[in-house]
Amino acid sequence: MGKKVQGMSAPSKPVPPEQRIKELELQLKEAQQKAAFFEAVVGVLKRDYGVQVAKKPVGKSSRKSSSKD
């Protein structure tokens, strides 16, 4: 899957709303495909290996935050 990587700086010219909507729709579609894939993986782990995968509570992150000074 090809992904566009944009830097932290603002683009030189504004993106038309129609193009931005298409970009967001593509991102949403990719996110939905990833979610479906991970749900399928969890299903296989449960069914074939008896592995229990617990979801973290909403608002909890599995990544440790690092402060940048």
C-alpha positions in Angstrom: 0.0 0.0 0.0 1.5 3.3 -1.0 1.2 6.0 1.6 2.0 9.7 1.4 4.2 11.0 4.1 3.8 14.7 4.9 6.2 16.6 7.1 5.2 18.6 10.1 5.2 21.9 8.1 2.0 23.1 6.4 1.7 22.5 2.6 2.7 25.4 0.4 -0.8 25.7 -1.0 -4.2 24.7 0.5 -5.7 21.4 -0.5 -9.1 21.5 -2.1 -11.8 20.1 0.2 -12.7 17.4 -2.3 -9.2 16.2 -2.4 -8.9 16.2 1.4 -12.1 14.2 1.6 -10.8 11.6 -0.8 -7.6 11.4 1.2 -9.5 10.9 4.5 -11.8 8.3 2.9 -8.8 6.4 1.8 -7.2 6.6 5.3 -10.5 5.4 6.7 -10.7 2.5 4.3 -7.2 1.4 5.2 -7.9 1.7 8.9 -11.0 -0.4 8.5 -9.1 -3.1 6.6 -6.4 -3.1 9.3 -9.0 -3.5 12.0 -10.7 -6.3 10.2 -7.3 -8.0 9.7 -6.4 -7.7 13.4 -9.9 -9.0 14.4 -9.3 -12.0 12.2 -5.9 -12.6 13.7 -7.4 -12.4 17.2 -10.1 -14.9 16.2 -7.5 -17.4 14.9 -5.5 -17.0 18.1 -8.5 -17.7 20.2 -9.9 -20.5 18.1 -6.7 -22.4 17.2 -4.4 -21.6 20.1 -6.7 -20.8 23.0 -5.0 -17.5 23.5 -7.0 -14.8 25.3 -6.4 -11.3 24.0 -7.7 -8.6 26.4 -8.5 -5.1 25.1 -7.0 -2.2 27.0 -9.5 0.2 28.6 -10.4 3.2 26.6 -7.9 6.0 27.1 -5.1 3.7 28.1 -2.1 3.6 25.8 0.3 0.7 25.5 3.1 3.1 24.6 5.1 4.9 27.2 5.1 8.6 26.7 8.4 10.3 26.5 8.8 14.0 27.2 11.0 16.0 24.8 12.7 19.0 26.2 
